[in-house]
Amino acid sequence: MKTLASSLLLTALAGSAVDLPLPTPEQLAWQKMELTLFCHFGVNTFTDREWGDGKEDPAIFNPTALDVRQWTTAAKEAGFKLLILTAKHHDGFCLWPSAFTEHSVKNSPWRAGKGDVVREFVDACRAADLKVGLYLSPWDRHEAVYGTDAYNDHFCKQLTELLTNYGRVDEVWFDGACGEGPNGKTQVYDWPRYYALIRSLQPQALMAICGPDIRWVGNESGVAREGESSVANGRWYPAECDVSIRPGWFYHEAEDSQVKTVEQLLDIYFKSVGRNSVLLLNVPPDRRGLFAAADVTRLQEFGAATRALFADRVAAGDKPAPAAADCAAKPFNLIEVREDIAQGERVQAYRVEACQAGQWRTVARGTVIGHRNLHRVPETTAEAVRLVIEKDLGEPAVSFAVYRAPMTGTWASGSPTAPADNR
């Protein structure tokens, strides 16, 4: 059977690579996951707020049917590889029975005060062969010593509980929220001390956002920049794109009708995973302790949609070679370009060309490839397609493929490139 030919054309080889920043094995594995899931859960779920004030009565936390296995099943079926739980948000309420505060599940009626959400979370993740991430807010609006040196001691004690009592933790997620405590003081966080403690207790754990291993992409819309690089400030520092499936981060019943559509999630996928970044999608459990039906349905649809994107591969290439001369023209609308980032980011500029009636024309362009770039293009029928490397920092190790994917939204209307991102 005649098929669309493909080839690589390396036009700017620079010989041996310069000394490039490289990912650690843990960073490399993290980037290959591509899809991770956030679970915002806590007293805010029951007060219908986004930020608690630390004055909540622990008795308000009482999920009626908590089952983390339902979360992990929905996440895994949709293609997610790691889950992150908000073990403590800004309100200071701990989802584990911390020995260092009374503001925790141990003073909740849930499980008769014997419950431990963190334990149930890590056990469910491991049973589903999913990686474990924990979020611990540095800001604590409940803790009386917040704003003093004693708080750094307190925070390290809680970190130690989480990183010694629950087995392997793969990601520790810190945001940079810093406000007044109940004493009216703000805190100077001892980040070097926190990092050193994590490295000593969980040396494989990646520290995200306010951490040295994974950086925030800079917005909460799930959108990376075109040409997003995993190198920042001269070191390997890949980007994570966080966004919620709903308008808020915690569950609010009023938002049940505002879950993002599958078309919106696919657009986010292309602008995060498709731009050399990892997507962190938030799905908040409800007051029962379950993902709401609308969210589960959307995860199922999203998983099916992303799998369908790559079901019909038209052609692929990973070696320099001339295009075949005798090939049937075939249509495609999706281009995937990959680089072996274990060797660093070598490609700095490239283009993809399609051959139509013997003439080559450019159908997509890019700068940094990194782990993965995806280009949505109007449906194009061609006899051959090739990847041309225009600029590099050493001999690239790249591959590419073209697909005929189901088209939805602006893609289906012939406008695959969405309007400029709202930054």
Buried (B, 14 or more C-beta within 10 A) or exposed (E): EEEBBBBBBBEBEBEEBEEBBBBEEBBBBBBEBBBBBBBBBBBBBBBEBBBBBBEBEBEBBBBEEBBBBBBBBBBBBBBBBBBBBBBBBBBBBBBBBBEBBEBBBBBBEBBEBEBBBBBBBBBBBBEBEBBBBBBBBBBBBBBBBBBBEEBBEBBBBBBBBBBEEBEEBBBBBBBEBBEEBBEEEEBEBBBEBBBEBBEEBBEEBBBBBBBBBBBBBEBBBBBBBBBBBBBEEEEBBBBBBBBBBBEBBBBBEEBBEEBBEBBBBBBBBBBBBBBBBBBBBBBBBBBBBBBBEBBBBBBBBBBEBBEBBEEBBBBBBBEBEEBBEEBEBBEBBBBBBBBBBEBBBBBBBBBBBBBBEEEBEEBBBBBBBBBBBBBBBEBBEBBBBBBBBBEBBBBBBBBBBBBBBBBBBBBEEEEBEBEEEEE
